[in-house]
Amino acid sequence: MIFDFSRRDFLRTAGAAGVSVATMGLSRPAAAQSNSNVRVLSIGVVGSIGATDRRQIAGHPSAEIVGLCDVDANYLAQAKEEHPDAFVCADYREAFTTHVDKFDAVIVATPDHTHATIMLTALANDKHVYGQKPLVHQLQELVLIERAIRAKPDLVTQVGNQRMVFPGRRAAVEILRSGVLGKAIAGYAWIGSPGRNQYFNFDHVLSDPTDPPAHLNWNLWLGPCEAKPYRDHLLPLVWRSWWDHGNGGLGDWGVHVLDVIFFSYDELTSPIAVKTHAPSPADTFHTYPCRSTITYAVDSDNFARSFFPIYYSDRNQAPSRAALGLPAGEWAESNMTVVVCEGGVLVLSAGGALQIWRDGRVTNGLDMPSLPGFPELNHWHAWVDNIIGRDTELRTPFADGVRITEAALLAVKATRFPGQELRWDKSQLAFTDHEQATQTIVKRNYREGFAPPSVG
């Protein structure tokens, strides 16, 4: 949610009062619901994670799935078996015109290109929102989301960032925010994807147009995108490889490896530049492998210089351990985050394995002194808790999701201009040194009937 003071100020105030809190992703809970249960509409009921989101939230004792919406009739039928009393519809717009008084909150677990239109419709109708990552598909949509959450400060929002419940990841933020490692110099994040699997079209094969399957409403699936023919292998999950629908590996994983950097440093508001090295782009698909530098201007004692770069790569393009001051060895996994500070290096895996390196010696991050406890936390239940007024740590409300997603989206969009530095000004929604980039990779032309509403 939006605060009048920074989370670092909150931490200092809480510390002075003798209160131990986890510092990032904190949100003031909205007023408790007047009804006993939070009535939830699930949009995107199966897919890659829709079923998990729905079942986890339904498992909260104060939540009830009352509505199901999906463009795939087969998925709707599957979910209806688990929630026989829920209303069903294929078009999210029908849910808000016909059933709007039947639900209090919305899960949005749809393909990336539809996130903003659905989330903003929910916020405009005063619904709490749990939205899957990446938060949005277009840079302009970040500003629309920011405007909406400022206008609706009592609505509880949450990005699908379930890995932030791991104690090692929560401890990493506490350590960096404490300043025990000294001033920050640079951040590194890298991922193993995209690969040859069910999520990505590794070979960039464009099949011939064909009729969509009878159970799929293709027009509704396209949503805000321009009309185009259906092609096999796009669904159920390979749309992540498509420029118009997904955000490639960098966008898909950004919230899971960049998040800790932003939770630790409030000063990283909006980048001033991005430069992504990548092969020549393809019209239809995202390209890979990618190596991006996202640069922030900073004026804070928490940083060693007046700028802070984040180096973000895919396809296992890990940095040199020697160049980071680390001994030879293997990384814990293929999805990693490293923050280099003047007094040490923090090394963190997406799964929560945490190491602190100082003077060639390693410490298990959870053994660092003065850390608070990290009680068990259910990522999905925390969203419901905050809706009913229960003060539970809320990881990645939309206010934080905007900052994380902006960095990832800039890295992704810059692949259309490989090797070129693009100077970014979010206040103008423009690349100040590149008119073509401003005209082509900042926003989309929404198809009639699917434009997001203005909120705030």
NORGIQUI-V587312 format. One record per residue. RES is the residue in one small letter. OMEGA is omega in whole degrees, -180 to 180 (NA if undefined). Layout:
RES&OMEGA, RES&OMEGA
//
This chain:
m&-177, i&180, f&173, d&179, f&-176, s&177, r&177, r&175, d&178, f&-180, l&-179, r&180, t&180, a&180, g&179, a&180, a&179, g&-178, v&177, s&-179, v&167, a&-161, t&-173, m&177, g&179, l&-177, s&172, r&-179, p&174, a&178, a&-178, a&178, q&179, s&177, n&-175, s&180, n&171, v&-178, r&-169, v&170, l&178, s&178, i&-170, g&-163, v&179, v&177, g&-178, s&-178, i&-179, g&180, a&178, t&179, d&-177, r&-177, r&179, q&-179, i&176, a&179, g&176, h&-176, p&-179, s&179, a&180, e&175, i&-176, v&-179, g&-180, l&-179, c&179, d&179, v&180, d&-177, a&178, n&177, y&179, l&-180, a&178, q&-177, a&-179, k&177, e&-180, e&-178, h&-171, p&-178, d&-177, a&172, f&-178, v&173, c&179, a&-173, d&-179, y&-179, r&176, e&179, a&-176, f&178, t&-174, t&-171, h&-168, v&-179, d&-176, k&-177, f&-178, d&-171, a&-173, v&167, i&177, v&-179, a&-176, t&175, p&-170, d&-173, h&-180, t&-175, h&-171, a&-178, t&-179, i&-179, m&-179, l&174, t&178, a&-180, l&179, a&179, n&175, d&177, k&171, h&-173, v&165, y&-175, g&180, q&179, k&-15, p&-170, l&-179, v&-178, h&-176, q&179, l&179, q&-177, e&175, l&180, v&178, l&178, i&179, e&-179, r&-177, a&-178, i&173, r&-179, a&-176, k&-172, p&-178, d&178, l&-178, v&-180, t&-178, q&174, v&179, g&-176, n&-171, q&-179, r&-179, m&174, v&-177, f&-179, p&-180, g&-180, r&177, r&178, a&-180, a&180, v&179, e&-178, i&-178, l&-179, r&-179, s&-178, g&-177, v&178, l&179, g&-175, k&-178, a&-180, i&-177, a&175, g&178, y&174, a&178, w&-176, i&179, g&-177, s&1, p&180, g&-180, r&-179, n&-175, q&-176, y&-172, f&176, n&-173, f&-176, d&-179, h&179, v&179, l&-178, s&-180, d&175, p&179, t&177, d&177, p&177, p&-174, a&-177, h&-176, l&172, n&-173, w&180, n&179, l&178, w&179, l&178, g&-174, p&-177, c&178, e&-179, a&179, k&-178, p&175, y&176, r&176, d&176, h&174, l&-179, l&12, p&-169, l&-173, v&174, w&178, r&-179, s&-173, w&-178, w&-175, d&-171, h&-178, g&-180, n&177, g&-180, g&-178, l&180, g&-178, d&-175, w&-173, g&-176, v&-176, h&-180, v&178, l&-170, d&-175, v&179, i&-177, f&176, f&-176, s&-174, y&179, d&-175, e&-179, l&-175, t&180, s&-178, p&175, i&-178, a&174, v&176, k&-178, t&173, h&-177, a&174, p&178, s&-175, p&173, a&-176, d&-171, t&-169, f&168, h&180, t&179, y&-6, p&-175, c&173, r&-173, s&171, t&-180, i&-171, t&178, y&169, a&-178, v&176, d&-172, s&176, d&178, n&-176, f&-177, a&-177, r&-179, s&176, f&-180, f&179, p&169, i&179, y&-172, y&-174, s&174, d&175, r&175, n&178, q&-178, a&177, p&175, s&177, r&180, a&-180, a&177, l&-179, g&-178, l&177, p&177, a&-180, g&-180, e&174, w&-174, a&178, e&-175, s&179, n&-167, m&173, t&177, v&173, v&180, v&178, c&-179, e&-176, g&179, g&-178, v&176, l&-178, v&-171, l&175, s&178, a&179, g&173, g&175, a&-172, l&175, q&173, i&-180, w&176, r&178, d&177, g&-180, r&-175, v&175, t&171, n&-174, g&-180, l&177, d&178, m&-178, p&172, s&176, l&174, p&173, g&179, f&-179, p&-179, e&-176, l&173, n&-176, h&-176, w&-178, h&178, a&178, w&179, v&178, d&-178, n&177, i&-178, i&175, g&178, r&-173, d&179, t&178, e&-180, l&-176, r&174, t&164, p&-173, f&180, a&175, d&180, g&178, v&-178, r&-180, i&-176, t&179, e&179, a&-179, a&-179, l&178, l&178, a&-179, v&-175, k&-179, a&176, t&177, r&176, f&-170, p&177, g&-180, q&176, e&180, l&-180, r&-169, w&174, d&-177, k&-178, s&178, q&-171, l&-174, a&166, f&-168, t&-180, d&-173, h&-178, e&-179, q&178, a&178, t&-176, q&-170, t&-173, i&-179, v&-174, k&174, r&169, n&-176, y&176, r&-178, e&180, g&-176, f&177, a&179, p&177, p&174, s&-179, v&179, g&NA
//
